Each structure stands twice: as C-alpha cells, then as structure tokens.
Amino acid sequence: MKFEATAPIYLQVGDAIKKDIVTGRVKPGEKLPSARELAIQYTINPNTAARVYRNLEQEGICATRRGMGTYVVEDSKLIGKVRMEMAQHLVLHFVSNMKELGFSGEEIRDLIKEEK
C-alpha cells in the first residue's frame, strides 16, 4: 500500500481494513491479523498497527477479545452505516475536485449519467 502524505498512516490502514469489511473481503465475525502481522503486512510500526485497531475498536468496527485477537463485529447495520459514510466521503471528495476543475453540478451529474 502506498501511503499519502495528507492523512495519518493509521487512518489510511484503518480505511483499507474498513473497505475490506464493507466489500465483504473480510466477513463479519472474522478474525483480523494480529497487530504484529498487520505491521508486517503494511510495513508499518507495530505501535501504529495497534493504534489502527484501537481506532477501529472506538468506531465499533471491531472488538478485541483478550488472548484471542481482534475480530470484525457481526453488526450488519453498523457495517452498512460505515459503507454509506465511506461512500459519502468519496462523493464529497469527487465533487470538490470536479468543482476545482470548473465543472458545474449539472455537468458533474451528466458525466455520472454517462458512466451508467
């Protein structure tokens, strides 16, 4: 994974994990890699990997079971909510970039309709 300078690494890795969860690549109830394994997988500091999981846990996306590991929650409503939040963020970012390029709202809608 190539990291962007615009956001902290722990948020970028967390977003990648959330994307895997909302797309179904990682299933509800599935065990996530240990923080050490996550650090190796993303070539990040183990403390950063632990912070990724703490942040996801605070968001309610995963839960750590002492001595057993970190697991994705089995709350499909929450996962759906996270999916919608991610989509809204992408849309806002896209629209903002398009407006910077000089496109009007109507032109943006027309371009999207063409892609269907």
MDTraj code that builds the backbone (N, CA, C; nanometers):
import mdtraj as md
import numpy as np

residues = "MET LYS PHE GLU ALA THR ALA PRO ILE TYR LEU GLN VAL GLY ASP ALA ILE LYS LYS ASP ILE VAL THR GLY ARG VAL LYS PRO GLY GLU LYS LEU PRO SER ALA ARG GLU LEU ALA ILE GLN TYR THR ILE ASN PRO ASN THR ALA ALA ARG VAL TYR ARG ASN LEU GLU GLN GLU GLY ILE CYS ALA THR ARG ARG GLY MET GLY THR TYR VAL VAL GLU ASP SER LYS LEU ILE GLY LYS VAL ARG MET GLU MET ALA GLN HIS LEU VAL LEU HIS PHE VAL SER ASN MET LYS GLU LEU GLY PHE SER GLY GLU GLU ILE ARG ASP LEU ILE LYS GLU GLU LYS".split()
xyz = np.array([
    [0.0844, -0.1174, 0.0000],
    [0.0000, 0.0000, 0.0000],
    [0.0884, 0.1231, 0.0000],
    [0.0564, 0.2162, -0.0871],
    [0.1302, 0.3417, -0.0923],
    [0.0556, 0.4437, -0.0068],
    [0.1259, 0.5029, 0.0880],
    [0.0633, 0.5972, 0.1794],
    [0.0676, 0.7391, 0.1241],
    [-0.0397, 0.8120, 0.1499],
    [-0.0500, 0.9523, 0.1111],
    [0.0003, 1.0378, 0.2268],
    [0.0567, 1.1534, 0.1943],
    [0.1072, 1.2433, 0.2975],
    [-0.0052, 1.3245, 0.3620],
    [-0.1261, 1.3153, 0.3059],
    [-0.2362, 1.4006, 0.3505],
    [-0.3095, 1.3495, 0.4741],
    [-0.2879, 1.2247, 0.5132],
    [-0.3580, 1.1684, 0.6291],
    [-0.2640, 1.0778, 0.7069],
    [-0.2856, 1.0668, 0.8383],
    [-0.2014, 0.9779, 0.9182],
    [-0.2094, 0.8333, 0.8674],
    [-0.0983, 0.7631, 0.8793],
    [-0.0899, 0.6254, 0.8307],
    [-0.1932, 0.5364, 0.8989],
    [-0.2138, 0.5543, 1.0296],
    [-0.3080, 0.4661, 1.0994],
    [-0.4494, 0.4816, 1.0443],
    [-0.4853, 0.6019, 0.9989],
    [-0.6176, 0.6220, 0.9390],
    [-0.6253, 0.5580, 0.8009],
    [-0.5164, 0.5674, 0.7246],
    [-0.5151, 0.5080, 0.5907],
    [-0.5256, 0.3555, 0.5978],
    [-0.4539, 0.2956, 0.6904],
    [-0.4612, 0.1500, 0.7067],
    [-0.6002, 0.1118, 0.7582],
    [-0.6519, 0.1895, 0.8514],
    [-0.7866, 0.1641, 0.9023],
    [-0.8906, 0.1716, 0.7919],
    [-0.8765, 0.2700, 0.7027],
    [-0.9695, 0.2819, 0.5900],
    [-0.9592, 0.1611, 0.4971],
    [-0.8380, 0.1114, 0.4777],
    [-0.8197, -0.0071, 0.3925],
    [-0.8896, -0.1283, 0.4549],
    [-0.8791, -0.1420, 0.5859],
    [-0.9451, -0.2533, 0.6548],
    [-1.0964, -0.2367, 0.6472],
    [-1.1445, -0.1139, 0.6700],
    [-1.2891, -0.0891, 0.6608],
    [-1.3405, -0.1205, 0.5210],
    [-1.2630, -0.0844, 0.4200],
    [-1.3037, -0.1143, 0.2823],
    [-1.3140, -0.2652, 0.2620],
    [-1.2173, -0.3390, 0.3161],
    [-1.2226, -0.4858, 0.3063],
    [-1.3465, -0.5415, 0.3762],
    [-1.3861, -0.4780, 0.4860],
    [-1.5031, -0.5249, 0.5607],
    [-1.6319, -0.4929, 0.4853],
    [-1.6476, -0.3681, 0.4399],
    [-1.7742, -0.3297, 0.3755],
    [-1.7915, -0.3941, 0.2384],
    [-1.6824, -0.4342, 0.1748],
    [-1.6936, -0.5010, 0.0448],
    [-1.7083, -0.6524, 0.0588],
    [-1.6949, -0.7023, 0.1817],
    [-1.7125, -0.8449, 0.2048],
    [-1.5867, -0.9279, 0.1905],
    [-1.4737, -0.8639, 0.1614],
    [-1.3482, -0.9402, 0.1544],
    [-1.3119, -0.9954, 0.2923],
    [-1.3491, -0.9189, 0.3953],
    [-1.3352, -0.9660, 0.5331],
    [-1.4770, -0.9739, 0.5884],
    [-1.5145, -1.0896, 0.6363],
    [-1.6526, -1.1170, 0.6777],
    [-1.6786, -1.0769, 0.8229],
    [-1.8044, -1.0446, 0.8552],
    [-1.8407, -1.0196, 0.9953],
    [-1.8027, -1.1403, 1.0810],
    [-1.7452, -1.1127, 1.1973],
    [-1.7037, -1.2195, 1.2875],
    [-1.5669, -1.2770, 1.2573],
    [-1.5083, -1.2373, 1.1453],
    [-1.3776, -1.2919, 1.1061],
    [-1.2662, -1.2303, 1.1906],
    [-1.1680, -1.3129, 1.2214],
    [-1.0520, -1.2663, 1.2974],
    [-0.9610, -1.1859, 1.2052],
    [-0.9151, -1.0722, 1.2555],
    [-0.8204, -0.9884, 1.1819],
    [-0.6780, -1.0309, 1.2176],
    [-0.5810, -0.9952, 1.1339],
    [-0.4420, -1.0286, 1.1673],
    [-0.4021, -0.9636, 1.3001],
    [-0.3076, -1.0228, 1.3688],
    [-0.2571, -0.9609, 1.4919],
    [-0.1930, -0.8273, 1.4560],
    [-0.1741, -0.7426, 1.5556],
    [-0.1110, -0.6125, 1.5308],
    [0.0282, -0.6323, 1.4702],
    [0.0985, -0.7320, 1.5173],
    [0.2323, -0.7602, 1.4640],
    [0.2241, -0.8016, 1.3165],
    [0.1278, -0.8893, 1.2845],
    [0.1091, -0.9323, 1.1450],
    [0.0656, -0.8151, 1.0568],
    [-0.0208, -0.7292, 1.1119],
    [-0.0659, -0.6116, 1.0380],
    [0.0518, -0.5192, 1.0082],
    [0.1402, -0.5028, 1.1073],
    [0.2583, -0.4183, 1.0893],
    [0.3459, -0.4717, 0.9762],
    [0.3628, -0.6015, 0.9711],
    [0.4433, -0.6628, 0.8648],
    [0.3734, -0.6480, 0.7302],
    [0.2425, -0.6741, 0.7277],
    [0.1650, -0.6675, 0.6036],
    [0.1717, -0.5294, 0.5391],
    [0.1628, -0.4241, 0.6211],
    [0.1617, -0.2874, 0.5678],
    [0.2963, -0.2164, 0.5812],
    [0.3958, -0.2851, 0.6329],
    [0.5282, -0.2281, 0.6562],
    [0.5167, -0.1001, 0.7390],
    [0.4531, -0.1151, 0.8548],
    [0.4368, -0.0034, 0.9466],
    [0.4880, -0.0441, 1.0840],
    [0.5047, 0.0530, 1.1702],
    [0.5489, 0.0293, 1.3066],
    [0.4409, -0.0492, 1.3825],
    [0.4791, -0.1456, 1.4661],
    [0.3798, -0.2210, 1.5432],
    [0.2901, -0.1325, 1.6305],
    [0.3450, -0.0224, 1.6813],
    [0.2630, 0.0700, 1.7604],
    [0.1557, 0.1357, 1.6738],
    [0.1892, 0.1635, 1.5488],
    [0.0916, 0.2198, 1.4552],
    [-0.0171, 0.1170, 1.4267],
    [0.0225, -0.0082, 1.4102],
    [-0.0748, -0.1154, 1.3862],
    [-0.1698, -0.1286, 1.5049],
    [-0.1159, -0.1204, 1.6253],
    [-0.2005, -0.1274, 1.7447],
    [-0.2967, -0.0087, 1.7483],
    [-0.2485, 0.1063, 1.7057],
    [-0.3344, 0.2259, 1.7013],
    [-0.4465, 0.2093, 1.5988],
    [-0.4177, 0.1431, 1.4872],
    [-0.5207, 0.1142, 1.3863],
    [-0.6352, 0.0391, 1.4532],
    [-0.6025, -0.0655, 1.5263],
    [-0.7055, -0.1474, 1.5906],
    [-0.7776, -0.0715, 1.7018],
    [-0.7050, 0.0084, 1.7791],
    [-0.7707, 0.0889, 1.8832],
    [-0.8729, 0.1830, 1.8205],
    [-0.8339, 0.2456, 1.7090],
    [-0.9231, 0.3391, 1.6409],
    [-1.0462, 0.2668, 1.5853],
    [-1.0250, 0.1526, 1.5208],
    [-1.1375, 0.0756, 1.4667],
    [-1.2290, 0.0261, 1.5790],
    [-1.1688, -0.0061, 1.6922],
    [-1.2476, -0.0504, 1.8069],
    [-1.3332, 0.0649, 1.8603],
    [-1.2754, 0.1849, 1.8661],
    [-1.3513, 0.3022, 1.9108],
    [-1.4674, 0.3318, 1.8163],
    [-1.4484, 0.3040, 1.6878],
    [-1.5546, 0.3248, 1.5891],
    [-1.6586, 0.2131, 1.5943],
    [-1.6284, 0.1069, 1.6671],
    [-1.7220, -0.0040, 1.6798],
    [-1.7129, -0.1066, 1.5685],
    [-1.6122, -0.0956, 1.4814],
    [-1.5963, -0.1839, 1.3660],
    [-1.5426, -0.3207, 1.4064],
    [-1.4599, -0.3216, 1.5098],
    [-1.4016, -0.4479, 1.5541],
    [-1.3978, -0.4506, 1.7062],
    [-1.3726, -0.5674, 1.7585],
    [-1.3627, -0.5855, 1.9031],
    [-1.2466, -0.6792, 1.9319],
    [-1.1719, -0.6454, 2.0357],
    [-1.0591, -0.7288, 2.0755],
    [-1.1023, -0.8187, 2.1899],
    [-1.0756, -0.9462, 2.1741],
    [-1.1039, -1.0447, 2.2790],
    [-0.9700, -1.0835, 2.3403],
    [-0.9549, -1.0516, 2.4657],
    [-0.8277, -1.0743, 2.5338],
    [-0.7792, -1.2172, 2.5143],
    [-0.6563, -1.2275, 2.4662],
    [-0.5950, -1.3580, 2.4459],
    [-0.6400, -1.4304, 2.3203],
    [-0.7373, -1.3723, 2.2479],
    [-0.7896, -1.4399, 2.1289],
    [-0.7658, -1.3610, 2.0007],
    [-0.7576, -1.2290, 2.0121],
    [-0.7341, -1.1478, 1.8938],
    [-0.8426, -1.0447, 1.8699],
    [-0.8361, -0.9840, 1.7531],
    [-0.9300, -0.8794, 1.7143],
    [-1.0202, -0.9328, 1.6045],
    [-1.1491, -0.9103, 1.6213],
    [-1.2500, -0.9642, 1.5301],
    [-1.3391, -0.8533, 1.4762],
    [-1.3879, -0.8721, 1.3537],
    [-1.4851, -0.7812, 1.2938],
    [-1.6179, -0.8021, 1.3665],
    [-1.6878, -0.6928, 1.3954],
    [-1.8188, -0.7058, 1.4601],
    [-1.9167, -0.7746, 1.3651],
    [-2.0209, -0.8312, 1.4208],
    [-2.1205, -0.9008, 1.3391],
    [-2.2467, -0.8166, 1.3216],
    [-2.2356, -0.6860, 1.3408],
    [-2.3477, -0.5933, 1.3301],
    [-2.3602, -0.5435, 1.1861],
    [-2.4494, -0.6039, 1.1090],
    [-2.4626, -0.5685, 0.9670],
    [-2.5122, -0.4253, 0.9479],
    [-2.5928, -0.3743, 1.0427],
    [-2.6394, -0.2352, 1.0326],
    [-2.5223, -0.1386, 1.0457],
    [-2.4339, -0.1659, 1.1404],
    [-2.3169, -0.0805, 1.1599],
    [-2.2263, -0.0860, 1.0373],
    [-2.2052, -0.2041, 0.9840],
    [-2.1207, -0.2184, 0.8653],
    [-2.1834, -0.1440, 0.7479],
    [-2.3155, -0.1509, 0.7344],
    [-2.3851, -0.0757, 0.6298],
    [-2.3707, 0.0740, 0.6487],
    [-2.3757, 0.1187, 0.7744],
    [-2.3587, 0.2613, 0.8049],
    [-2.2179, 0.3074, 0.7669],
    [-2.1188, 0.2279, 0.8011],
    [-1.9798, 0.2606, 0.7671],
    [-1.9639, 0.2663, 0.6154],
    [-2.0261, 0.1734, 0.5457],
    [-2.0212, 0.1714, 0.3985],
    [-2.0775, 0.3012, 0.3416],
    [-2.1918, 0.3450, 0.3957],
    [-2.2545, 0.4679, 0.3482],
    [-2.1675, 0.5897, 0.3797],
    [-2.1072, 0.5939, 0.4973],
    [-2.0183, 0.7044, 0.5341],
    [-1.8984, 0.7112, 0.4396],
    [-1.8437, 0.5945, 0.4054],
    [-1.7305, 0.5913, 0.3128],
    [-1.7726, 0.6419, 0.1754],
    [-1.8916, 0.6023, 0.1311],
    [-1.9427, 0.6468, 0.0010],
    [-1.9637, 0.7974, 0.0009],
    [-2.0209, 0.8513, 0.1082],
    [-2.0437, 0.9954, 0.1166],
    [-1.9121, 1.0718, 0.1114],
    [-1.8117, 1.0198, 0.1793],
    [-1.6798, 1.0842, 0.1776],
    [-1.6230, 1.0856, 0.0354],
    [-1.6347, 0.9735, -0.0346],
    [-1.5846, 0.9654, -0.1722],
    [-1.6581, 1.0627, -0.2641],
    [-1.7900, 1.0714, -0.2479],
    [-1.8693, 1.1620, -0.3313],
    [-1.8299, 1.3068, -0.3046],
    [-1.8176, 1.3441, -0.1776],
    [-1.7795, 1.4819, -0.1444],
    [-1.6427, 1.5164, -0.2018],
    [-1.5496, 1.4235, -0.1910],
    [-1.4145, 1.4445, -0.2435],
    [-1.4185, 1.4595, -0.3958],
    [-1.4948, 1.3730, -0.4613],
    [-1.5084, 1.3768, -0.6069],
    [-1.5696, 1.5091, -0.6523],
    [-1.6804, 1.5481, -0.5911],
    [-1.7491, 1.6720, -0.6301],
    [-1.6588, 1.7920, -0.6064],
    [-1.5892, 1.7937, -0.4954],
    [-1.4976, 1.9036, -0.4654],
    [-1.3886, 1.9147, -0.5722],
    [-1.3302, 1.8017, -0.6098],
    [-1.2262, 1.8022, -0.7134],
    [-1.2814, 1.8459, -0.8485],
    [-1.4009, 1.8001, -0.8821],
    [-1.4623, 1.8380, -1.0100],
    [-1.4916, 1.9876, -1.0139],
    [-1.5377, 2.0431, -0.9028],
    [-1.5656, 2.1873, -0.8975],
    [-1.4366, 2.2675, -0.9091],
    [-1.3281, 2.2156, -0.8518],
    [-1.1977, 2.2811, -0.8675],
    [-1.1567, 2.2849, -1.0140],
    [-1.1982, 2.1839, -1.0903],
    [-1.1685, 2.1791, -1.2338],
    [-1.2641, 2.2659, -1.3154],
    [-1.3605, 2.3264, -1.2479],
    [-1.4510, 2.4172, -1.3162],
    [-1.5822, 2.3564, -1.3622],
    [-1.6117, 2.2342, -1.3214],
    [-1.7371, 2.1703, -1.3611],
    [-1.8512, 2.2189, -1.2723],
    [-1.9668, 2.2396, -1.3326],
    [-2.0865, 2.2753, -1.2561],
    [-2.1506, 2.1470, -1.2032],
    [-2.2443, 2.1641, -1.1112],
    [-2.3164, 2.0484, -1.0587],
    [-2.3866, 1.9715, -1.1687],
    [-2.4452, 2.0444, -1.2628],
    [-2.5161, 1.9805, -1.3739],
    [-2.4196, 1.9015, -1.4625],
    [-2.3028, 1.9583, -1.4900],
    [-2.2033, 1.8876, -1.5719],
    [-2.1551, 1.7601, -1.5014],
    [-2.1398, 1.7693, -1.3707],
    [-2.0974, 1.6521, -1.2938],
    [-2.2039, 1.5427, -1.3029],
    [-2.3302, 1.5806, -1.2846],
    [-2.4405, 1.4835, -1.2954],
    [-2.4425, 1.4187, -1.4338],
    [-2.4242, 1.5012, -1.5385],
    [-2.4250, 1.4483, -1.6752],
    [-2.3133, 1.3464, -1.6961],
    [-2.1949, 1.3773, -1.6442],
    [-2.0822, 1.2842, -1.6572],
    [-2.1112, 1.1522, -1.5856],
    [-2.1726, 1.1614, -1.4696],
    [-2.2049, 1.0400, -1.3942],
    [-2.3088, 0.9577, -1.4692],
    [-2.4089, 1.0238, -1.5245],
    [-2.5126, 0.9523, -1.6004],
    [-2.4526, 0.8795, -1.7202],
    [-2.3527, 0.9401, -1.7843],
    [-2.2869, 0.8769, -1.8991],
    [-2.2155, 0.7484, -1.8586],
    [-2.1681, 0.7417, -1.7354],
    [-2.0925, 0.6255, -1.6878],
    [-2.1814, 0.5068, -1.6545],
    [-2.3103, 0.5287, -1.6395],
    [-2.4010, 0.4178, -1.6052],
    [-2.4077, 0.3274, -1.7199],
])
top = md.Topology()
chain = top.add_chain()
for i, resn in enumerate(residues, 1):
    res = top.add_residue(resn, chain, resSeq=i)
    for name in ("N", "CA", "C"):
        top.add_atom(name, md.element.get_by_symbol(name[0]), res)
traj = md.Trajectory(xyz[None], top)
